[in-house]
Amino acid sequence: MINLIGALISGLLVGWAARFFYPGWVPMGLGMTILLGIGGSLLASFLAGGGRYGAQVNRAGCLASVLGAMALIFIGRHMF
């Protein structure tokens, strides 16, 4: 249960940071922000692990998660 709460809080913080640093207005609610942050963390972990899940991003994990979430915003805005 603690891991789930930690994932939600970190997802919220990473998603908020990605929305803050992304240029322009990003229209989404709190739930989508949390999912964006969790997705950005998963994307950063996937890319850092060379295509395998489970790899840890040691030094720049938070920054990589924010950049991953910003990439998801970019992809989402250009697909729809």
N, C-alpha and C positions, 0 to 999 in steps of 0.2 A: 504494500500500500504506500509506503514511503517513497519507493521508486517511481510510482505513478504520479504522486504529488510533485516530486522533484522534476519529472519530465514535463509536467504541465507548467510549472513555474519557469523552468529554463526555456521551454518553448515560447512562453509569453514574452520573456525578456529578449530572446533572440529575434522573434518576430517583430516586436516593437522596435528594436534597433534597426532591423532591416527596413521597416517602413519609414523610420526616421531618416536614414541615410539615403534611401532611394529618391532620386529626383522626381518631383511631382507628387500629386496627391494619389494615395492608394486607397480606394474605397473598399474596406472590409471591416467586419466586426471582430469582437474579441475571440470568438471561437475560431474564425479563419486565421487570425493572427497567431494563435497557439499552434494550429496545424501547420501554418507556414514556417514557424520556428522549428518545430519537430521535423518537418520535411527538409528544411535547410540543414539541420544537424545530420540527418540520415544521408543527404546528398554529399556533404563534406566528408563524412566517414567513408562512404562508398568510394569517392574519388581518392581519398588519402590511402585507402587500403588496396589500391590497384584493381578495383572491381570486385572486391570481396567485402562483405559486411563483417563487422566485428573488429575491425582495426581501430586503434585508438589514435586520435590526433592529440599529441601531447602538448606541444608548445603553443600553437596558435589555434586551438580548437574552437574557441569562442569566435574569433575573427573569421575562421573558415566557415563556421555555421552561419554567421551573418551574411557572408558573401554567397553561400549556398542558397540562403533564403532570398537574397536579392536576385540571384539568377532565376529562382522560381517565379518571382514577381515579374521579371523581364519576359520569361517564357509565357506566363499566363496572360500578360497584357498583349503580346503579339500573336497569340493564338486566337483570341476572341475579339 
